[in-house]
Each structure stands twice: as structure tokens, then as C-alpha cells.
């Protein structure tokens, strides 16, 4: 059974104009946050459900068999792991000493920059002619790896004193709610689709919801966090140059990894994108779970999203020039 033509047309239109859709969602979220600050707490509770739905649809695009294939994909998987868990930490380490001397700000920057994106990176990579299929297939590996390595990275950068303010419980909860459950449900849905026509129809329809769910997530996140800015706007603004610098440096660092592993242009563009885009939406619940004394960390994470979406517009145009076909 097929997805109705109307749904296909609407989904295709949103995909063609998704950058505009995302920027519009960010602007709408900011407007809602400023106009109705009282709605912030309620919207904050909606972040996990809408994000879980987004990740479920994302995982639904990755057949379970592809996960096993991704583990055997050789150079591409190795390049993705190296750029995200070797190169990125080194770049962050070079920037770390120059960050504002505030524990909450530093923690927010570390949370977001040390975790690779698993959602809209696939979309933006595809817009630039990157191999979205291969990137999608290694997504579960990147998710598991970042959740395992993040506590160790945070300890290395901030020392044992971090344990006094950060509890493990929220991190475990976020992994279960945002990763394990959506991934398990996605695989169960795939098994249903493999046996029933109704399941295949449902999977087809859900596949058209990626862009709307991403827009809803961005709007919800920004609208819930803008009311918290208050007198912290100047502090948060201080991290913007670091996020811009990160995007610039990772474009060329990613290119170096691509050449090291001798990848073709589509695979190379995907590696450049995975090295540059960060997992702000997934780590935001971790930042929100921090004590009140570190509340600014969540705003630092959201700020990275705003910078990155604009940066992705530039990347979509620049990546084909950095890695021309052929």
C-alpha cells in the first residue's frame, strides 16, 4: 500500500524548503517565548515527547539489518568515529581554555559540542549531496558511543568536582527514554511492516513526518527556553563566537579525515556534516536536569542550535565545493 499522493506532495514540498521551515520554526519559537513566557514550563515538559517522536521516526528509516551492516562498513564507520570522538574532542580541548570562566557555561558547551547529531544532520547532508543512507545506518552506533563516552569526556575536561553537581540518573533516563525506547519501537514497527501491508503503509506515512517533527521540536525547545534568558543573555552570547569557530574549523578538519580514509565525494560530504553538526536536541534534557545553579547550561545548548541551523545553510553550499563530485 502506498502513501497518498497528497501526503507525498506535501512532504516533498517541505523537504525542498526545509531550511526555511526550520528557520521559521526557530523564529516562531522565539516569538512565542517572548510573548508568552508563562507557557515555558509546560513547553519544557513537551520537549522529551516531541523529541522522542522525532528520534523514533529517524530510527524507523534505519532497517535493523543496516545496523549490522554499518558495523561492517569499514572506512566510513571508522571515519565517522574518528571525526566525532577523536578530532572533535581535540578541537574542543583547544578552545576550552578560552571559554568564559563559568562552570555552567563550560558544561553547556561541552555537553553540546562533544555529542554528534543524529537527526537533521541526515537531512542537511542529503541536501549537499552527501551519502545520507550510510550516515543514517551508523546513527545508532554514534548514539550509543556518545552516551558511553560523554561522562568520561566531561570528567577529563572538568575534573572530579563535576560529580558533585551532576547526577548519573538523568543521563541514564535520557538514554532510555530518548534512545532505547524509540529505537526498540522503530524495530518493532519494521518487523510489523515486513509482515503486514498495514505496517508498510504506516511506515510510509510516518516517513513523511520527519520535517514537521523537526520543526515542532525546534519551536518547542526555543519557546521553552527563551523566557529563561532574563539577565543571562550577555553571558550566553559570549559562546556564539566559539560555536561559529567550531563550524569553520570542523569543515576543514572533516575534510582532512575524508582524505585520510580516502572516501568518495558523497561519503566524504556526510563525514564533514557529522563532524560539524552537534546533538543539541538530545543533550538538552540532560542540561535541563542539572541543578538550578547550572541552569544557564541549557541556554548555552539551545544557542548552539540557533547558530548551527544558520551554519548548515552555509555548509549545504560549501560542502560540494570542498568535495566536488569525481
C-alpha positions in Angstrom: 0.0 0.0 0.0 1.2 3.5 -0.8 1.3 6.8 0.9 -1.5 9.1 -0.5 -0.3 11.4 -3.2 -1.4 14.5 -1.2 0.9 13.4 1.7 3.7 12.7 -0.6 3.4 16.1 -2.3 3.3 18.0 1.0 6.2 16.0 2.4 8.3 16.6 -0.8 7.5 20.3 -0.6 8.5 20.6 3.0 11.7 18.7 2.3 12.6 21.0 -0.6 12.1 24.1 1.6 13.1 22.5 4.9 15.8 25.1 5.7 13.1 27.8 5.5 10.8 25.7 7.6 13.4 25.2 10.3 14.4 28.9 10.4 10.7 29.8 10.6 10.2 27.3 13.5 13.1 28.9 15.4 11.7 32.4 14.8 8.2 31.3 15.8 9.6 29.7 19.0 11.4 32.8 19.9 8.3 34.9 19.4 6.2 32.5 21.5 8.8 32.5 24.2 8.9 36.3 24.4 5.1 36.8 24.1 4.0 34.1 26.4 6.8 33.4 29.0 4.3 31.7 31.3 4.0 28.8 28.8 7.7 28.0 29.1 7.4 25.3 31.9 4.6 23.5 30.1 6.5 23.5 26.8 9.6 22.3 28.6 7.7 19.2 29.7 6.8 18.6 26.0 10.4 18.5 24.8 11.0 14.8 25.6 7.8 13.6 24.0 8.3 15.5 20.8 12.0 14.7 20.6 11.2 11.0 21.3 8.8 11.0 18.4 11.4 12.7 16.1 14.0 10.1 17.0 11.5 7.2 16.6 10.8 8.4 13.0 14.5 8.8 12.4 15.3 5.3 13.6 12.4 4.0 11.6 14.4 4.9 8.4 17.2 2.6 9.5 16.4 -1.1 9.0 17.7 -3.2 11.8 19.8 -5.2 9.3 21.5 -1.9 8.4 22.9 -1.6 11.9 24.8 -4.8 11.5 25.9 -3.7 8.0 27.1 -0.4 9.5 29.3 -2.2 11.9 31.0 -3.8 8.9 31.1 -0.6 6.7 34.8 -0.3 7.3 36.3 3.0 6.3 33.1 5.1 6.5 32.2 3.9 10.1 35.9 4.4 11.1 35.9 7.9 9.7 32.7 8.8 11.4 34.0 7.5 14.8 37.4 9.3 14.3 36.0 12.7 13.3 33.5 12.6 16.2 35.4 11.1 19.0 39.0 11.9 18.3 39.1 15.1 16.2 36.2 16.9 17.8 37.4 16.4 21.4 40.8 17.7 20.3 39.2 20.8 18.7 37.1 21.4 21.8 40.2 21.0 24.0 42.0 23.7 22.0 39.0 26.0 22.6 38.3 25.1 26.2 40.9 27.3 27.9 39.4 30.4 26.1 35.8 29.7 27.1 34.2 32.0 29.7 35.3 31.1 33.2 31.9 29.9 34.3 31.2 26.3 35.2 27.6 26.3 33.8 28.7 27.8 30.5 31.6 25.5 30.1 29.5 22.5 30.9 26.8 23.5 28.4 29.4 23.9 25.7 31.0 20.5 26.5 27.6 18.8 26.5 26.7 20.0 23.1 30.0 20.0 21.2 31.1 16.6 22.4 28.0 14.8 21.1 27.4 14.2 17.3 24.0 15.0 15.8 21.7 12.1 14.9 18.7 13.8 13.4 18.7 16.7 11.0 22.4 16.0 10.0 21.0 13.3 7.7 18.7 15.9 6.0 21.3 18.6 5.6 23.9 16.1 4.4 21.5 14.9 1.7 20.8 18.4 0.6 24.6 18.8 -0.1 24.8 15.5 -2.0 26.2 13.5 1.0 25.6 9.8 1.5 22.6 10.1 3.9 22.0 6.4 3.7 25.4 5.5 5.1 25.1 8.2 7.7 21.7 7.0 8.7 22.9 3.5 9.1 25.7 4.5 11.5 23.4 6.7 13.6 22.7 4.0 16.3 26.4 3.4 16.7 27.1 7.2 17.1 24.2 7.4 19.6 25.5 4.5 21.8 29.1 5.7 21.5 28.4 9.2 22.6 26.3 8.2 25.6 29.1 5.8 26.7 31.9 8.3 26.2 30.3 11.6 27.3 30.7 11.0 31.0 34.4 10.3 30.6 34.9 13.3 28.4 33.2 15.6 30.9 35.4 14.2 33.7 38.5 14.8 31.6 37.6 18.4 30.9 36.1 19.5 34.2 37.7 17.1 36.7 36.2 15.0 39.6 34.4 18.1 41.0 31.8 17.5 38.3 30.5 14.5 40.2 29.4 16.9 43.0 26.9 18.7 40.7 26.0 16.2 38.0 24.0 13.1 38.8 24.1 9.9 36.7 20.3 9.3 36.9 19.1 11.9 34.4 21.7 10.7 31.9 20.5 7.1 32.2 16.9 8.2 32.0 17.6 10.3 28.8 19.3 7.3 27.2 16.4 5.0 28.0 13.6 7.5 27.1 15.2 9.1 24.0 17.3 6.3 22.6 16.5 2.8 23.8 12.7 3.1 23.7 12.4 4.9 20.3 14.9 2.5 18.8 13.1 -0.6 20.1 9.7 0.7 18.9 11.2 1.5 15.5 12.5 -2.0 15.1 9.2 -3.5 16.2 7.4 -1.3 13.7 9.8 -2.5 11.0 9.1 -6.1 11.9 5.3 -5.4 11.6 5.9 -3.7 8.2 7.8 -6.8 7.0 4.8 -9.0 7.6 1.7 -6.8 7.1 0.6 -4.4 4.4 -0.9 -2.1 7.0 2.5 -1.9 8.7 4.1 -0.9 5.4 1.5 1.9 5.0 2.1 3.2 8.5 5.9 3.3 7.9 5.3 5.1 4.6 3.1 7.7 6.3 5.5 8.2 9.2 8.3 8.7 6.8 6.7 11.9 5.7 6.6 13.4 9.2 10.4 14.0 9.6 10.4 17.7 8.7 7.2 18.6 10.6 8.5 16.8 13.7 11.9 18.6 13.5 10.2 21.9 13.1 7.9 21.2 16.1 10.9 20.2 18.2 12.9 23.3 17.3 9.8 25.5 18.1 9.1 23.8 21.4 12.8 23.9 22.5 13.3 27.6 21.7 9.9 28.7 23.1 10.5 26.9 26.4 14.0 28.3 26.9 13.7 31.9 25.7 11.8 33.0 28.9 14.8 31.8 30.9 17.2 34.2 29.3 16.5 37.2 31.5 19.8 38.7 32.6 21.8 35.7 31.1 21.6 37.0 27.5 25.0 38.6 27.6 26.6 35.5 29.2 25.1 33.2 26.7 26.0 35.5 23.8 29.7 35.0 24.7 29.7 31.5 23.5 28.4 32.3 20.0 31.9 33.1 18.5 33.1 29.7 19.8 30.2 27.9 18.0 31.0 29.8 14.8 34.7 29.0 15.1 33.8 25.3 15.7 31.8 25.2 12.4 34.7 26.8 10.5 37.4 24.5 11.9 35.4 21.3 11.6 34.8 21.9 7.9 38.5 21.6 7.2 39.1 19.0 10.0 36.4 16.9 8.5 38.0 17.3 5.0 41.3 16.1 6.4 39.6 12.9 7.8 37.9 12.3 4.5 41.3 12.4 2.7 42.9 10.2 5.4 40.3 7.5 4.8 40.2 8.1 1.0 36.4 8.4 0.8 34.4 9.3 -2.3 32.6 12.6 -2.5 29.2 11.6 -1.2 30.6 9.7 1.7 33.1 12.5 2.4 30.4 15.1 2.5 28.5 13.0 5.0 31.6 12.8 7.2 32.1 16.6 7.0 28.5 17.1 8.2 28.6 14.6 11.0 31.8 16.2 12.3 30.2 19.7 12.3 26.6 19.1 13.5 26.0 18.5 17.2 23.4 16.7 19.2 21.9 19.8 21.0 18.3 18.4 21.0 19.2 15.1 22.6 21.5 16.5 25.2 19.1 19.4 26.1 17.2 17.1 28.5 20.5 16.4 30.3 21.2 20.1 30.6 17.6 20.7 31.9 18.2 18.0 34.6 21.2 19.9 36.1 20.8 21.8 39.4 19.5 25.3 39.4 23.0 26.7 39.9 23.8 25.4 36.4 20.6 26.4 34.7 22.5 28.6 32.2 23.9 25.4 30.6 20.5 24.6 28.9 20.5 28.1 27.3 24.1 27.6 26.1 22.9 24.3 24.5 19.9 26.0 22.7 22.1 28.8 21.5 24.3 26.2 19.7 21.1 25.1 17.8 20.4 28.6 16.6 24.0 29.1 15.4 24.2 25.7 13.8 21.0 25.9 11.7 22.3 29.1 10.1 25.7 27.4 9.7 24.1 24.4 7.9 22.7 26.8 5.2 26.4 27.7 4.5 27.5 24.1 4.7 25.0 22.9 2.2 26.6 25.3 -0.3 30.2 24.9 0.8 30.4 21.1 1.1 30.1 20.4 -2.7 32.9 22.9 -3.3 35.1 21.4 -0.7 34.4 17.9 -2.0 33.4 18.1 -5.7 32.0 15.0 -7.4 34.6 13.0 -9.2 
